[in-house]
Amino acid sequence: MRRIEKIAALSNQLKFQARLKLKRDDGPEAWGSGIGLPVRAYIEIIGPWSFREVEWLEINPIAMEHIGRLVAPKQWNHLNALVSLLQVENVYYSIVDGMIRIPFEAIAD
């Protein structure tokens, strides 16, 4: 399994939110729930994008579950699980404002 597939599987299992920064844009795309890999060399969070168009992938390691209007949402911090996977796979990453940012060339193998 490729690095991006492992990250997508963990993200979808633990229900992380993710977003992309495209090389041509000044800012990142909107947050989406789940990482899809519709075909080889394409990633889909909000829309399908070719790997070559993506500058970085950012993941929010805090998963939230809405309970109700009067109850605060449940929160799970999966930072350690994601960092462990990235270290095992020797993937360079940085933590920016609590989010894990991964240069796309580090995982698009």
C-alpha positions in Angstrom: 0.0 0.0 0.0 1.3 3.4 -0.9 1.9 6.2 1.7 -1.1 8.3 0.5 -3.3 5.2 0.7 -2.3 4.5 4.3 -2.9 8.1 5.3 -6.3 8.1 3.5 -7.3 4.9 5.2 -6.4 6.2 8.7 -8.1 9.5 8.0 -11.3 7.9 6.9 -11.2 5.4 9.8 -10.7 8.1 12.4 -12.8 10.7 10.6 -10.3 13.4 10.3 -11.0 16.5 8.3 -8.5 17.4 5.5 -7.8 20.0 2.9 -5.4 20.7 0.1 -3.4 23.6 -1.1 -3.1 23.7 -4.8 0.1 25.0 -6.4 -1.8 27.6 -8.4 -3.8 29.0 -5.5 -2.9 31.5 -2.8 -4.9 29.7 -0.1 -6.0 26.2 0.7 -9.2 24.6 -0.4 -12.2 24.1 2.0 -12.1 21.5 4.7 -13.6 18.2 3.7 -14.4 15.0 5.6 -12.4 12.1 4.3 -9.8 11.6 1.7 -10.7 9.8 -1.5 -8.4 8.3 -4.1 -10.8 7.8 -7.1 -8.1 6.8 -9.6 -4.3 6.5 -9.5 -2.6 9.9 -9.2 -5.7 11.8 -8.2 -6.9 12.8 -4.7 -10.4 13.9 -3.8 -11.5 15.9 -0.7 -13.8 18.4 -2.2 -13.1 17.8 -5.9 -10.7 15.5 -7.7 -7.2 16.9 -8.2 -4.2 15.5 -10.0 -1.3 14.8 -7.6 0.9 17.2 -9.7 -1.4 20.1 -8.9 -1.2 19.7 -5.1 1.3 21.5 -3.0 0.4 20.1 0.4 -2.2 18.1 2.4 -3.3 19.4 5.8 -5.1 17.2 8.3 -6.9 18.2 11.4 -6.1 15.5 14.0 -9.1 16.5 16.2 -12.2 14.4 15.3 -15.5 15.8 16.6 -18.9 14.1 17.0 -22.0 16.2 17.2 -24.2 15.0 20.1 -27.0 17.5 20.2 -27.8 21.2 20.6 -27.4 21.2 24.4 -24.4 19.0 24.7 -20.9 19.9 23.6 -19.5 17.8 20.8 -17.2 14.9 21.7 -13.6 15.4 20.7 -10.8 12.9 20.0 -7.2 14.0 19.5 -5.6 11.5 17.1 -2.3 13.5 16.7 -0.2 10.6 18.1 -1.7 8.0 15.8 -1.1 10.1 12.7 2.4 11.2 13.7 3.3 7.6 14.4 2.2 6.5 10.9 4.1 9.4 9.3 7.3 8.5 11.3 7.0 4.8 10.4 6.6 5.8 6.7 9.5 8.3 7.0 7.2 11.1 5.8 8.3 14.7 6.4 5.6 16.8 8.0 5.1 20.0 10.1 2.6 21.1 12.6 1.0 24.4 11.7 -1.5 25.9 14.2 -2.3 22.4 15.5 -2.8 20.9 12.0 -0.5 18.4 10.4 0.8 19.7 7.1 2.5 17.2 4.7 4.2 18.4 1.5 2.5 16.4 -1.2 5.7 15.2 -2.9 6.5 13.4 0.4 3.5 11.1 0.0 2.7 10.9 -3.7 4.9 8.0 -4.5 
